[in-house]
Amino acid sequence: MRHRRPSTCRRSPAAPGRFWLLAVAFVLHSAALAVIGVHLVTYLTRLGHSPTTAATLAGLLGLLSVTGRVLVTVLRRWLPITSISAIIVTGQGIALGLLPAAGRSVAGAAACLVAFGLGFGVASIAKPAILLDRYGDHGYATIAGFLGTPTTIAAATAPLAAATLATALGYTPLVLAAAAACLLGGLSLAITPRLPCHRSAA
C-alpha cells in the first residue's frame, strides 16, 4: 500500500493558478450535475423510454452516488484525491457524451448512467479533501467559502438556463453541453497539480 504525502499549499485563496482552476472545475461540475438531475427524466422520455422506465433509470444516480463515494475512499490509498476526481469527472463527461447515441435502449442508457452516477456524490468528498490537501486547515473555512459561493450559484441557476437552452435547441444539445462541462472540469482538475505552488512568505 502506497501512502502519499499531502501537497499542502498554504497561500491566499485569491491567488491565481490552482485555486481558480479548482473553482472552474467545481463550478462546471456542479452546474452539470444540477442540469442532469433536473432534466434527465424528460430527456430519457424524449429518447423513447416510458416515464416509469425513465424515472427508474434516473434513480440509478442516487443509488450509485454511494458506490462512488466508497470507490473514492478505496482509490485514495493509491492515488491523490485530485487525480481521482479528474478521472471520475472526465468519465462522467464521456458517459454523458455517449448518452444521446446509446441511450435509446434501456441497456445503453443504464450503462451511461451507471458511469455517470459513480461521480454523482464525489464532489461532496472531493471538494473538502482537495482544499485540505492543497491549503491545509489554516483558513480552510475562508477558502471553502470562496469556492462554495460560485458552485452554489451555478447549481441553483444552471437548470433554469438549461431549460431555456432546451426550449431553443432541444435536449440533445443540452446533454452534450453538460458533457462538455464535465470534460472541462476534469481537465481543470488534471492540470491543477501541475501548476507551481507559490508559498507565502513566513
N, C-alpha and C positions, 0 to 999 in steps of 0.2 A: 504494500500500500504506500502510495506516494503522498506526502504531505507538502503542500505548497505554502510558502511564507507569504502573508498578506503584503501587497504592494501599497502600503499606506502612503497617501499623497496629501499631506495637510497643507491646504492653501485656501485662498479666498474662493468662495463658490462663484463669484462673478468673474474669475479669471478665465481667459479664453482657452479653447482646446478641449480637454477631456470633459469638463462639466457640460459644455454646450452640446457636444456630441451625445452625451448621455441624455440631455434634455430633449434633443431632437429624436433620439431613439424611442424614449418612453412616451413622448407626445404622439408620435406617429403610431406606435403600437397601441396606446390607449384609444386613440381615435378609431383604429381599425377594429379593435375588439368591440367597442361600443356600436359601431355600424353593423357589424355582423350579428352581434347579439340582438339587435332590434329588427334587422331586415332579413335575417336568414330564412325564417319560415316562409315569408312572402316569396323570396327568390326560389326556394325549393318548389313551391307550388307552381311558379312560372316555368320551371323545368319539367313539369308534368306530374309531380307527386301529389297524392291526395293530402288534404290538410292534416289528417291523422298521421300519415307517414312522415310528412314534413316536420310536424311537431316532435315525433319520436326521434327523427334524425337530429334535430336541433338539440334535443335533450342529451345527446352524446357529449356536447360541450361541457355541461356541468359535471357529468359523470367523470369525464376524463381529466378535468382540471385537477382532481385529487391525485390521479395517477401521475400527472405531470409534475406535481409538487414532490411526490415520492421519487420520481426519476431524477429531478434536480438534486435532491438530497443525496442520492446514491452517487451521481456523477461528480459531485463536489469532492469526493475522495481522490479523484484523479485529475480533474480539470478546474481551472479558475471559474468563478461564477460568471464573469463577463463572457468568456468563451462559450460556456454552456448556453447562456441566454442568447448569444448571437446565433448559435446553431439552431436553437429551437425557434426563434423568431423568423429566421430565414426559412426554415422548414414550413412554418405557417404560411409564409408568402407563397411558397411553391404549391402547397396544398390548395390554397385559395385560387391560385392561377389555373390549376387543373380542374377546379370545380365546374366551370361552365361546360367543358368538354366531357368530363367523366360523370358529372352529377345527374345525368338523365336516368341512369339506372340506380337502383337502391344500393347495390354493392359499391358502385363507383362513388356515389355521394357519401356513403358510410366511410369508405377508405379515406377520402379527402377530409372529412370532418373528424375522423379519429386522429389524423396527423395534425390538424389544426387545433383540436381540443386539448392535445397534450400540452400546448403552450398557453391555454386559456387562463390558468391560475399562476403562471410562472412569475408575472410581474410583481405579485404580492410578496414573493420571496426574493426575487432578483433585485428589486429597487433598493431596499434597505441593506441587503448584503453587499451590493456593489458600492454603495455610498460608504459603508463602514470599511470595506476593503480599500477603497481609494483614499478616503479622507480621515479615517479613524473616528473615534467618538467625540473628538473635540469639535464643537459647533455642529454636531450632526443634525440637531433639530432645525437650525437655520438653513443648512444646505438642503435638507429634506423639504423644507417649506418652499425654498426657491424652485425645487424640482416638482413638488406636488401641485403647486398652483396651476401651471400651464397644462399639466396632464389632466387635472380635474376639469378644467375648462374645455379641453379637447374632447374628453369623454362625454361632457354634457351637451356640447354643441354639434358634434360630428353627425349624430343620427339625423338631426333636422336638416343639416346641409346635404346629407346623403339622400334624404327624401326628395329634396329639390333636384339633385342630380339624376335620381332615378326617374322622376317625372319627365325630365327633359330628354334624357338619353337612354333610359332603360336600366334594368337591374344588372345586366352583364357588365357594362362599364363601371358600375358601382362596385361590384365584387372585384373586378380587376384593379380598380383604384385602391381598394383595401389591401389587395395582394401586393401592389407596388409599395404601399406604406409599410407593410411588414418587411419587405425586402430591403427597403431603405433603412428601416430601423435596425434590422440585423446587420447591415453593412456598417452603420454607425457604431454599433456595439463592437463589431470586429475590429474597427480601426482604433477605437479608444485606447487599448493597451499599447499601441504603437507610438502614441504621442508622448513627447517628453514631459516629465513631471517637474515643474519649476517649484521647488520648495521655498517656502517663505523664510526670510532671514530670522535667525534666532534672536 
